[in-house]
Amino acid sequence: MPGTPSSALTPLAVAILALLAEREMHPYEIHQVLLQRATDRLVKVRPGSLYHAVDRLHRDGLVQAVGTERAGNRPERTTYALTPAGSEALAEQLAAMLSAPVNEYPRLPLALAEAHHLPRDTVLALLRDRVSRLSEELDQLRDGVARVTAKQLPARYWVDLTYQIAVFETESRWIATFIDDIESGDIPW
């Protein structure tokens, strides 16, 4: 039945609808643009799940097929466009995602809650490794900001990078403090 409620949209469906709001595309092109824009930092992007999501969006009346093309011996490619219902669903979902915090059950808080089951030195080594990996991620994100800034791309298109930088910086500082507290004995292990 057309008009799926926006609450049923997956993050991948939101990313697909957002691209189709820019212009018509076929699923292979959608996949390539998502990878070029590094959207796979935010959404799990796999070709099989992407094609399935496009099929579901089509079935639900949120996108429509607007053409089919064939290049050489390659399979036919169906081009899709956003429908008015898809545009409305995208707007509703984005509004809901922006306005209401949701506990997405990240793994780190659970690991921290149960870390006391591991030896002190193991926990310290794992946390130091995590801070090192976060530092690498931060370097990549900062490089991304430098690239889009150099291209003079308006910040509204890459604000997610600055958000992730703030989250990773905060996590790194918190973990560094936690490590210090364990090492100093303020948190006995």
N, C-alpha and C positions, 0 to 999 in steps of 0.2 A: 504494500500500500504506500503510495507516494506520501512524502512529508514526514519522514522519520523525525522524531523529536531530537533536538540538538543534543540532549543529554546522552543520546546513544552514539554520538560521534566519538570515534577513537582519536587519539592525537594524530595518527597518520591520516585519517580522514580530514581532519582540520587542515593539515598541511597541504593535502591534495586540493581541497576546496579553495584554499587561499591562493594557490598557484593558478587554478582555473579562473579565479576572480581577476587575475591579471590578463590572461588570454587563453584561447583554446589550445589544447595540447593532447597528444596521445600518451598513453602510460609510459612508454619508454622514455619519451622526452621529459615527462614529469619526474621520473626516476633520476635522469641525468641532471636536471635543474636542482633537485633536492640535494644531490651529492655536490654539485658545483657550489651551492650556497652553504654547504656544510650543515644542512638541516639534520643530518644524521647525528649531530651532537645533541639534538633535542628530541628526536623521534627515531624509533627503530625503523630503518628503511631497508626492506628486503624486496627484491623484485617480485617474488611470489605473493607476499602479503600486500604489496602495492597493487598488483593486478586484481587481487581479490577485493581489496577496498574499493577500487574503481568500479568493479562489477556491482558491489553492494550499493554504492552511491547511485549508480545508474538504476538499479532495481528499485531503489527507494525514491527515485524521481529528483534527486539532488543534482545530478549531472545528466546531460543528454548527448547522445552520439550526434555529431554534426557532419561527419564525413569519414570516408575510408580511402586510404591510399596504399599503393604497393610500389616499392622501389626495387627493381630488379627481381631477383629470386627470393627476396625476403618475404616473410608473411605479411599479410595485410595489417595495416595499423589503423585503428579507429581513433579518430580525434573526438575529444569530448569538450563540452562547454558547460559552464555553470548555469543552472536553471534559477528562476526567481526563488523557488523553494530552497535551493542550495545556498543562495546568497543569504536568505533569511536565517537558515540553520547555522551558517558560518557566523553571522553576526551574533546570534543568540548564544552560541557556544563560546565565542571569544569573550562576550560580556560576562558569562557565568565563570569562565576560567580566570578572568581578571579580578572579579569582585569578591569571590568567596575562597578563603583558604581551604584546602583539602588535605587531609593526612594521606599521603600517597605511600605510606609505609616504607620509607627508605631503609636500607639494610644497615647503615652505620649505627643508628640508635639501638637497634637490637643487638648488634655485635658489641657495642659498648656496655649494654646492660648485662651481657653474659660473658664479657671478657675475663671476669674473675675466675673462670674455669681454666684459664691458661696460665702458664708460669709468667711471673713478672717480666723476666728478660725477653720472653717471646712477645708479650704485649708491647713492650717498649720498641723492640725491633720492627714489629709490624706497623706500629704507629709512625715511626721514623720513615719507614718505606712509604707509607701513605702520604706523609708530608712531602717527601721527595717527588712522588708522582703528581701530587697537586701542584707543586712548583712547575713541573714540566707542562701540565695542562694550562697553568696560568701564563707561561711563556707563549704557548700556542694561541691562547685567546688574545693576549696583548698584541701578538703579531697580526692576528686577524683584524683587530681594531686599527692598527697602523695601516694595513692594506686598504680597508674600506674608507678610512679617513683620507688616504692619499687619492683615492678615486672620487673623493668629495660626495660620497653616497650619504644622503641625509640620515641622521642618527636614528630616526624612527624605524629604519629598516634593519638596524643592527643593535638595538638596545639590549637584546638578549645577551650579547657578548659582555656588555658592562655588568649586567645582572649576574651572569655566571662568574665573572671576575670577583665581584663583591662576595658572592657565596663562598667561592673557593678560598679567598683571602680570610674570611671569617672562620671557616672550618680549619684552615691551617693554623691561625692564631690560637683557636680553642684547643686544638690537639697539642700544640707546643706547650701551652699552659698545663694541660693534663699530664703530659710527659714530665714536665718540671715538678708537678705535684706528686707524682709517683716516685720520682727520683729523690725528692727531698724528704719523702716519708709523710708529707701532709695527707696523702692518700695511702694508707698502709696496704701492702699487697701480700 
